[in-house]
């Protein structure tokens, strides 16, 4: 159902296709909430690459990432009426992509056993160690390991791997330079690897 929200400053009533192309994201969100499907089509066009990248970071499979990306956009279209603040659309859409990707990971059959050193070697651009743990039905072990970390290490890993934040977003949230965030990720992964070793030894 379309949202009853109406913001005059974002009104696009009677907008032509060319005007949609020039409209702001906020204007498109409100127009889409008011039932203008072309407006959501333009939003999907603008954000489909971002959605795909978020999905690909977790799924590491092109076909799956494409499929889940489509599911994300469909769900966003269906749930758009729930979005209260048009300016929050990018982050809201990213959170849907993260959740859908994690859901897909948990439904995968176990295929690869992940050792702690795999996490230590992982490149900071990817979430593969976490996804592999989830794909291997070891979510409980992963979360137990995270719970044993210090608050900063846990928050850093969760923000990057589970919440899907970029290094720039984390830099803003933690009020720290990107270089510092990278070092924290490296150190936190090593500490998590040690905790997982301890858990596996039990």
N, C-alpha and C positions, 0 to 999 in steps of 0.2 A: 504494500500500500504506500502511496506517496506520502511524504512528510507534510504536515500542516505548517511547518516553518515557512515564514516568508520574510525575506530581508530585502527591502526596497533597494538598498545600495548594490545588491547583486542581481537585480531583476534583469531577465533576458527574454521577456515575453515577446513572442513574435519574431524571434531572432532568425536571421538567414544563416545558411551554412557557412558563408564566409565570415560572418560575425562570430560564429562559434569558434572559428579558428583563431580569432583575435581576442577572445574572451579570456579572463583570468580563470584560474582553477576554481576559485571561490564562486564566481558567477556560474560556472558550469555545474558545480555541485548543487547549487540552489535550483537551477533550471532542471537538472535531472531529478531532484527531489519533487519537483512540481509536475513531473510526468513527461518531460521532453527527452525521449530516448536518444535523439541525436546529440544532446549535450553529454550524456554518459558515453556515447561512442567516441566523442572527442577526448574525454578523460581517459578512456581505455587506451586510445592511441598514444596519448602522452605518457602514460605510466606503465604500459605493457612491458617495456624493456626493464624497468626497475623491478617489476614483479618477477620477470623471468630470472633476473640475476639473483634475487633473494631465494627463489626456489632452487636454482642451479647450485648455489652455495651449499645447500643442504642435501640435495638429492644426487648431485654429481652425475646425472644422466640426462642427456638432452631431451629425449622423448618424454621422459617422466616430467621434467621441468616444464616442458611445453604444455603437457596435459594438465598439470596442477595449476599452471598459470591461468589457463582457461577457467578452471574451477574457481580460482580466486576472483577473477573478474565477474563471473556469474554470481558468486556469493555476495560480492560487493554491491552489485546491482540490486540484488534482492534485499540487502540489509541497509541500503543507503539511507532509507528514511529514519534509521536510528541515529545517524550522525548528527549531533547537535551543533557542532561548530565547523562550518565549511572549510576554514583554514587548516583544520586538523586532518583533512582528507589524506595527504601523503602518508603520514604516520599511521593512520587508521588502516589504510590499504596495506601497508607493509606488515602490520601486525596480523592481518588476515593471511598474507602470504606465508609468514613464519608458521602460524598455527597449522595451515593446510599442509605445509611441507613436513612438519613434524608428525602430523597425523599419518601422512603417507609413509614416512620412515618406520613408524611403529607397526604398520601393516605388512612390511616387507618380511619375507621368510628369512631366518638366520642363514647367512652365507659365509661371513668372514669373521674369524676370531680376531679381536683387536687386542694387542698387547700394549702395556703402558708406554713403552718407548715410542709407539706409533704416535701418541699424542705429543710427545716431546719433539718429534721431528716435524710435526705438522706445520705447514705454512700458515701464517696468521690471516691470510686472505680466505681460507676455507674452513668449513665447519665439519669436515669429514670425520675426525675422531669421534665427535659427539654423535653424529648421525650413524656411524658404524656401530657404536655402542647401542643406540636405540634400535637399529636394524637387527642387531644380534640379541634383542630382547634382554638387554642389560641395563635398562633405565634405572632400576632400583640401585644398582651398583654405582652408576654414574652420580645419581643424586646423593647417595651416601658419601661418596667421595667429595662432592661439592660441599656437603654439610660439615665436613671435617676441616675445611679450609678457613683461613682467616677471612673476615668480612670483605676486605679489599680484593683479595684474590677471587673469592666467590662472585662478588658483584661484577668484576671485570670479565670473567668467563661467561657469566650468564648474559650480560649485556651484549657481548659480541656474538656468541655462538647460539644462544637460545632466543634472545630478543631481536637479533638481526641488526643491531646498530652498526653503522659504519664507524671507522676510526674518527672521522670528523665529529659525528654525533656524540661519540664517547668523550672526545676531547672537551666538547661543550658541557656535557652532563657532569663529568668529573673535574672540570676546571683545571685541566692539565694538558700540556703540549702533546701532539700526536706521537712524538718520539717516546715520551714517558708512557703513553698508553701501550705502545708496541712492547716496551720493556716489561710492563706489568703483565701483558698477555704471555710473554715468553716465560717469565718467572712463575706465573700462576699455573701454566700448563705443566711445568716441571714438578711443581708441588702436587698438583692433582695426580700426576703419574705415580709419584711416590705413595700417595694415599691409596690409589688403586692397587698398587703392589701389596700394600699391607692388607687390604680387604681380600685380595685373592689368596693370600697366605693363610687366612683364617679358616 
